Amino acid sequence: MPRVLLIEDDPSVREGVELGLRRRGHEVRTAATGEAGLDALREFRPDLLLLDLMLPGMNGVQVCRRVREDSQLPIIMLTARGDDFDVVIGLEAGADDYIVKPARTEVIEARIRAVLRRIDEPGAGRPAVEFHGDLAIDRAGLTVAKSGERLALAPSELKLLLHLSAAPEQVFSRQQLLEHVWEHSYHGDARLVDACVRRLRTKIEDSSGSPRYIQTLRGFGYRFGPL
């Protein structure tokens, strides 16, 4: 079972989530502050980070940015308000998903599994490595390179690129991407998709303001080029 680091300052939430995940077989380490969480991250080496957005001192967005400086560890934010503007900032900082508190253990477990789930083997007849312009996408090895240099992509960024590039020129709505990439079957939050697209463009495009690979069709969604 995945090892989970939980950074949460509310003792009742922290203990409840920890207990629920331990009962499901996870090894869990907890921290009450961002600073303590970063120390635990280096020692514990988790498979996934559950990160409260509103932490005292160093807040969740700052922690997320620090982690993303040198790690693509999957990150799920915990927030008390789903419409909080800070959610968007957190997603832009590199979080893969978010959960609105309070949340049942089975919901948290499902999100953890969805974020950690990897793409299946390449489809029949498809080459393991595909070349699109200066992008090389290795579906078997789950790596992406641009002009020969490997890119550091967060799990959601990689899943999104693999999904879009599997059907070049096909337009996907935000809801379709939420269902296939984030595995959100309900009417989910399009901010997850838009923030992930913006982050991905900064890594694969020569100019994120004039995207070549991921194009926006206003009112419809996104498609993969390249132009």
Helices and strands as residue ranges (DSSP letters): E 3-7, H 11-23, E 27-31, H 34-44, E 48-52, H 60-68, E 75-79, H 85-93, E 97-100, H 105-116, E 129-132, E 135-138, E 143-146, E 149-150, H 155-165, H 174-177, I 178-182, H 190-204, E 214-217, E 221-224
